[in-house]
Amino acid sequence: MAAEPSPSLPPSNDEILAHANKVFTTRLLPKSPIYNFLLTPLELISATKGTVVARLPLTDVHVNSKGGIHGSTSATIVDLIGGLAIAAYDLRDSTGVSVDIHITYVSSAKVGDIIEIVGSVDKVGGTLAYTSVTIWKVVDGQRGPVVVKGSHTKYVRI
């Protein structure tokens, strides 16, 4: 009698985080001048199936003329983190192409602040993936006020 193949175990959270980091550092940063410019100091701090958490210290390149986080910075973060949540969902290397993005600006953050970003997959289908991203200002090492809420749809058909 042949032995039954053992079912493969789902990836551990450490494996998911390593995969998301690999996609970010070897695939996305080198090929995207805007990611490279704005998000090089971004650090992924945890990941689970379909969710990534990152932190970013804000510098003068991240803010607008009034000193608050720039809308384009926020949109770039929602784009990147939504894609990395998709990569964390099923360990895919391709994070898709943007179809739709919505950003709601709730409050602000300034140079010297650290923001924490959480991106989660709402659904991955055969053609489209839907993600939600929230950006918080970190206060005393913990999530403080919400700065941005975003939703992002990506075309993911391979």
LOKEVEX-769897 format. One line per field, with one value per residue: x, y, z of N, C-alpha, C in turn. Coordinates in Angstrom, 2 decimals. Atoms other than C-alpha are relative to their C-alpha. Layout:
// LOKEVEX-769897
npx X;... .
npy Y;... .
npz Z;... .
capx X;... .
capy Y;... .
capz Z;... .
cpx X;... .
cpy Y;... .
cpz Z;... .
// end
This chain:
// LOKEVEX-769897
npx 0.83;-0.74;0.32;0.76;-0.81;0.43;0.46;-0.99;0.40;0.03;-1.22;0.00;-0.01;-1.37;-0.17;0.79;-0.73;-1.20;0.43;0.40;-1.24;-0.69;0.72;-0.23;-1.39;-0.66;0.83;0.68;-0.89;-0.95;0.65;0.90;-0.68;0.78;-0.11;-1.37;-0.18;0.83;0.26;-1.19;-0.12;1.13;-0.36;1.09;-0.25;0.66;0.89;0.76;0.67;0.81;-0.16;-1.36;-0.12;-1.27;-0.21;-0.77;-0.28;0.23;-1.07;0.46;0.48;1.35;0.99;0.38;-0.49;0.52;-0.70;0.72;-0.24;0.52;0.97;-0.65;-0.70;1.04;0.47;-1.08;-0.01;1.17;-0.30;-1.02;0.39;1.07;-0.65;-0.73;1.02;0.34;-1.13;0.06;1.19;-0.28;-1.43;-0.24;-1.04;0.59;0.98;1.10;0.00;1.09;1.23;0.75;-0.54;0.74;-0.74;0.70;-0.95;0.71;-0.80;-1.28;-1.24;-1.02;-1.40;-0.40;0.99;-0.03;1.33;0.15;0.90;0.50;0.71;0.67;0.76;1.43;0.35;-0.80;0.73;-0.79;-0.39;-0.20;-0.23;0.46;-0.74;0.25;-1.24;0.15;-1.25;0.12;-1.15;-0.45;-0.13;-0.54;-0.25;1.25;0.84;0.75;1.10;-0.01;-0.41;0.55;0.65;0.00;0.38;-0.76;0.35;-1.07;0.18;-1.01;0.01;-1.35 .
npy -1.18;-1.26;-0.92;-1.19;-1.21;-0.83;-1.31;-1.04;-0.91;-1.39;-0.70;-0.67;-1.46;-0.40;0.24;-1.00;-1.26;0.10;-0.11;-1.38;-0.78;0.32;-0.68;-1.43;-0.44;0.48;-0.16;-1.29;-1.15;-0.25;-0.27;-1.14;-1.17;-0.68;0.80;-0.11;-1.34;-0.27;1.08;0.76;0.24;0.78;1.30;0.94;0.51;1.29;0.42;1.24;0.24;-1.09;-1.24;-0.45;-1.16;-0.67;-1.31;-0.93;-1.30;-1.04;-0.98;-1.13;0.42;0.56;-0.99;-1.06;-1.34;-0.35;0.82;1.24;1.08;-0.36;0.94;0.96;0.96;0.91;0.85;0.94;0.99;0.87;0.83;1.00;0.90;0.86;1.04;0.95;0.84;1.03;0.94;0.76;0.84;1.34;0.04;-0.31;-1.00;-1.12;-0.63;-0.52;-1.34;-0.79;-0.24;-1.02;-0.30;-1.04;-0.45;-0.94;-0.65;-0.16;-0.96;-0.21;0.34;-0.95;0.45;0.49;0.98;1.35;0.50;1.45;0.31;1.37;0.33;1.30;0.45;0.23;1.13;0.26;0.82;0.43;-1.15;-1.18;0.11;-1.18;-0.16;-1.15;-0.45;-1.07;-0.60;-0.65;-0.67;0.71;-0.85;0.78;1.36;0.70;-0.66;-1.14;-0.37;0.40;-1.07;0.29;1.28;0.18;1.29;0.14;1.15;0.31;1.07;0.99;1.19;0.28 .
npz 0.00;0.05;-1.09;0.37;-0.13;-1.11;0.47;-0.29;-1.06;0.46;-0.38;-1.30;0.10;0.33;1.43;0.71;-0.14;0.84;1.39;0.25;0.02;1.26;1.08;-0.16;0.18;1.22;1.18;0.11;-0.19;1.08;1.28;-0.11;-0.54;-1.03;-1.23;-0.47;-0.54;-1.17;-0.96;-0.38;-1.44;-0.51;-0.56;-0.26;-1.35;-0.18;1.09;-0.10;1.28;0.50;-0.77;-0.30;-0.88;0.25;-0.63;0.81;-0.60;1.00;0.22;0.81;1.32;-0.15;-0.41;0.93;-0.34;-1.33;-0.99;-0.28;0.95;1.32;0.55;0.91;-0.85;-0.52;1.10;0.33;-1.08;0.18;1.17;-0.34;-1.09;0.54;0.81;-0.86;-0.65;1.00;0.01;-1.26;0.01;0.52;0.34;1.41;0.24;0.71;-0.89;0.79;0.59;-0.58;0.74;-0.71;-1.33;-0.73;-1.17;-0.88;-0.90;-1.26;-0.78;0.65;-0.70;0.45;-0.04;-1.32;-0.46;0.57;0.31;0.11;1.10;0.06;1.23;-0.07;1.16;-0.21;0.87;1.20;0.95;1.14;0.80;-0.83;-1.44;-0.71;-1.25;-0.86;-0.63;-0.98;-0.46;-1.30;-0.59;-1.19;-1.18;-1.13;0.44;0.32;1.00;-0.49;0.89;1.41;0.92;1.33;0.28;1.44;0.60;1.24;0.84;0.94;0.98;-0.39;0.86;0.48 .
capx 0.00;1.27;1.44;-1.06;0.62;0.57;-1.42;0.80;0.70;-0.34;2.55;3.50;3.17;6.98;6.92;4.17;6.13;9.32;7.41;5.84;9.27;10.76;8.05;8.54;12.34;13.20;10.23;8.48;11.13;13.72;11.15;9.18;10.93;8.03;8.01;11.78;11.69;8.84;8.84;12.44;12.31;9.03;9.34;6.98;6.54;4.08;1.98;-0.69;-2.79;-4.10;-2.91;0.29;1.34;4.04;5.52;6.95;8.74;7.62;10.26;10.10;9.51;6.18;4.48;2.70;3.32;1.27;3.46;0.91;1.19;0.70;-2.28;-0.01;2.04;-1.14;-2.35;1.04;0.95;-2.59;-1.49;1.61;0.16;-3.00;-0.79;1.36;-1.80;-2.70;0.80;0.32;-3.03;-1.67;2.08;1.76;4.57;2.36;0.30;-1.93;-2.70;-4.81;-8.39;-9.84;-8.60;-10.49;-8.83;-10.53;-8.40;-9.43;-6.62;-2.97;0.58;3.76;7.52;8.92;5.70;5.63;2.63;1.41;-0.31;-2.53;-3.62;-6.13;-7.62;-11.40;-11.68;-9.49;-11.36;-10.23;-9.94;-10.16;-8.91;-10.34;-8.32;-8.76;-5.91;-5.85;-3.07;-2.73;-0.44;1.65;1.39;3.49;4.32;0.66;-1.88;-3.34;-5.71;-6.66;-5.00;-6.28;-8.73;-8.42;-9.88;-8.16;-9.27;-6.65;-6.82;-5.04;-5.81;-2.59 .
capy 0.00;3.44;5.98;8.80;12.10;14.36;17.53;20.56;22.83;26.42;28.87;30.26;33.96;34.21;32.67;35.06;38.05;36.85;36.49;39.95;41.44;39.65;40.98;44.48;44.61;42.57;43.10;46.37;48.76;48.22;48.58;51.56;54.91;56.33;53.43;53.65;57.41;57.50;54.11;52.96;53.53;51.54;48.45;45.49;44.42;41.54;39.56;36.90;35.41;38.43;41.08;43.10;45.65;48.24;51.36;54.43;57.39;60.54;62.85;66.05;64.05;62.76;66.06;68.85;72.62;72.84;70.22;67.39;64.00;64.56;62.98;61.41;59.80;58.34;57.06;55.48;53.74;52.42;51.15;49.38;47.93;46.73;44.89;43.38;42.18;40.36;38.83;37.75;36.18;33.28;33.94;35.26;37.33;39.55;42.07;43.17;46.40;49.17;49.41;51.70;53.45;55.48;57.55;59.22;61.71;61.67;63.57;64.33;63.45;65.52;65.19;63.18;61.23;57.49;56.02;52.44;50.93;47.85;46.39;43.54;41.56;41.76;39.31;37.75;36.45;35.09;38.55;41.19;41.60;44.06;45.46;47.86;49.93;52.07;54.44;55.48;57.98;56.20;57.81;56.50;53.39;52.51;53.23;56.65;58.61;57.34;59.44;57.74;55.01;53.56;50.87;49.51;47.22;45.45;43.37;40.14;37.68;36.03 .
capz 0.00;-0.92;1.85;1.69;0.91;3.93;3.48;3.21;6.18;5.68;5.78;9.17;9.90;9.75;6.25;5.16;6.51;4.77;1.50;1.76;2.56;-0.46;-2.78;-1.37;-1.42;-4.51;-6.82;-6.00;-4.63;-7.38;-10.18;-8.87;-8.54;-6.50;-4.03;-3.81;-3.18;-0.66;1.01;1.40;5.19;5.48;7.67;7.53;11.15;10.90;8.46;8.54;5.75;3.85;6.32;6.63;9.23;8.59;10.14;8.45;10.05;8.25;6.78;4.76;1.54;2.93;3.73;1.88;2.03;5.25;6.95;7.00;5.32;1.60;-0.14;-2.74;0.03;1.55;-1.82;-2.54;0.85;0.24;-3.18;-1.86;1.34;-0.42;-2.90;-0.15;1.64;-1.60;-1.69;1.94;1.11;-0.94;-1.31;-4.85;-6.33;-8.49;-6.53;-9.39;-11.23;-9.71;-10.91;-8.27;-5.14;-2.55;0.15;3.10;5.01;8.65;10.39;9.77;10.73;10.39;9.99;12.89;13.45;12.93;11.19;11.42;8.41;8.31;5.00;4.79;1.96;1.83;-1.08;-3.74;-6.75;-10.08;-11.62;-8.90;-5.35;-2.83;0.06;2.97;4.39;7.53;8.53;12.18;13.85;16.48;19.92;22.82;20.81;20.17;17.44;18.02;15.81;12.38;9.68;6.51;5.55;2.08;-0.12;-3.17;-5.98;-8.07;-11.22;-10.28;-13.05;-14.03 .
cpx 0.87;-0.46;-0.78;0.91;-0.53;-0.45;1.05;-0.57;-0.09;1.28;-0.15;-0.02;1.40;0.28;-0.77;0.71;1.25;-0.37;-0.38;1.22;0.76;-0.67;0.28;1.42;0.63;-0.82;-0.54;0.94;0.94;-0.66;-0.95;0.72;-0.79;0.01;1.38;0.24;-0.74;0.07;1.22;0.11;-1.16;0.48;-1.25;0.28;-0.73;-0.87;-0.67;-0.68;-0.90;0.11;1.48;-0.08;1.38;0.06;0.90;0.23;-0.13;1.15;-0.55;-0.48;-1.44;-1.08;-0.26;0.51;-0.50;0.64;-0.69;0.28;-0.70;-0.97;0.62;0.80;-1.00;-0.49;1.05;0.07;-1.17;0.23;0.97;-0.51;-1.17;0.58;0.74;-0.97;-0.44;1.11;-0.02;-1.19;0.31;1.43;0.26;1.07;-0.55;-1.12;-1.13;0.21;-1.21;-1.15;-0.73;0.64;-0.81;0.79;-0.90;1.01;-0.73;0.70;1.34;1.14;1.07;1.38;0.35;-0.99;0.30;-1.44;0.04;-1.09;-0.42;-0.78;-0.57;-0.74;-1.45;-0.47;1.01;-0.81;0.92;0.54;0.35;0.27;-0.38;0.73;-0.46;1.30;-0.34;1.38;-0.30;1.27;0.35;0.22;0.43;0.13;-1.23;-0.75;-0.80;-1.12;0.17;0.33;-0.71;-0.69;-0.07;-0.56;0.61;-0.43;1.12;-0.44;1.13;0.03;1.37;-0.04 .
cpy 1.25;0.91;1.19;1.21;0.85;1.36;1.06;0.95;1.41;0.72;0.66;1.51;0.52;-0.20;1.02;1.35;0.00;0.15;1.44;0.91;-0.22;0.70;1.50;0.40;-0.44;0.22;1.42;1.20;0.24;0.43;1.20;1.19;0.70;-0.78;0.17;1.35;0.19;-1.06;-0.83;-0.20;-0.82;-1.36;-0.83;-0.63;-1.29;-0.30;-1.31;-0.18;1.19;1.32;0.30;1.24;0.59;1.29;0.83;1.28;1.07;1.00;1.12;-0.41;-0.50;1.04;1.05;1.36;0.49;-0.84;-1.29;-1.05;0.31;-1.08;-1.02;-1.04;-1.03;-0.96;-1.04;-1.11;-0.97;-0.94;-1.13;-1.02;-0.88;-1.13;-1.02;-0.88;-1.12;-1.04;-0.88;-0.95;-1.43;-0.15;0.21;1.07;1.25;0.57;0.68;1.42;0.75;0.20;1.20;0.21;1.14;0.32;0.96;0.52;0.38;1.02;0.14;-0.52;0.89;-0.64;-0.37;-0.99;-1.35;-0.40;-1.52;-0.25;-1.46;-0.16;-1.40;-0.28;-0.17;-1.20;-0.09;-0.94;-0.40;1.15;1.22;-0.35;1.34;0.07;1.24;0.33;1.14;0.46;0.73;0.79;-0.78;1.02;-0.87;-1.49;-0.79;0.76;1.11;0.32;-0.54;1.22;-0.18;-1.35;-0.11;-1.35;-0.02;-1.27;-0.20;-1.14;-1.01;-1.23;-0.18;-0.47 .
cpz 0.00;1.14;-0.56;0.09;1.15;-0.54;0.35;1.05;-0.56;0.43;1.37;-0.22;-0.32;-1.49;-0.84;0.04;-0.88;-1.47;-0.34;-0.06;-1.30;-1.18;0.05;-0.40;-1.31;-1.27;-0.14;0.14;-1.18;-1.32;0.05;0.60;1.11;1.31;0.61;0.68;1.32;1.09;0.36;1.52;0.60;0.49;0.21;1.36;0.31;-1.22;0.39;-1.35;-0.36;0.76;0.20;0.88;-0.22;0.79;-0.90;0.79;-1.08;-0.02;-0.87;-1.40;0.05;0.23;-1.07;0.49;1.36;1.11;0.38;-1.06;-1.32;-0.49;-0.92;0.79;0.52;-1.08;-0.39;1.04;-0.16;-1.17;0.37;1.02;-0.42;-0.84;0.85;0.79;-0.95;-0.08;1.24;0.04;-0.44;-0.54;-1.49;-0.10;-0.68;0.85;-0.76;-0.48;0.54;-0.97;0.61;1.36;0.59;1.26;0.78;1.00;1.27;0.90;-0.69;0.86;-0.62;0.05;1.44;0.59;-0.63;-0.26;-0.05;-1.02;0.09;-1.29;0.10;-1.30;0.41;-0.81;-1.12;-0.87;-1.14;-0.83;0.85;1.46;0.63;1.34;0.75;0.71;0.96;0.44;1.31;0.31;1.25;1.11;1.17;-0.35;-0.42;-1.10;0.67;-0.96;-1.41;-0.84;-1.34;0.03;-1.52;-0.39;-1.39;-0.71;-1.00;-0.94;0.23;-0.87;-0.61;-1.43 .
// end
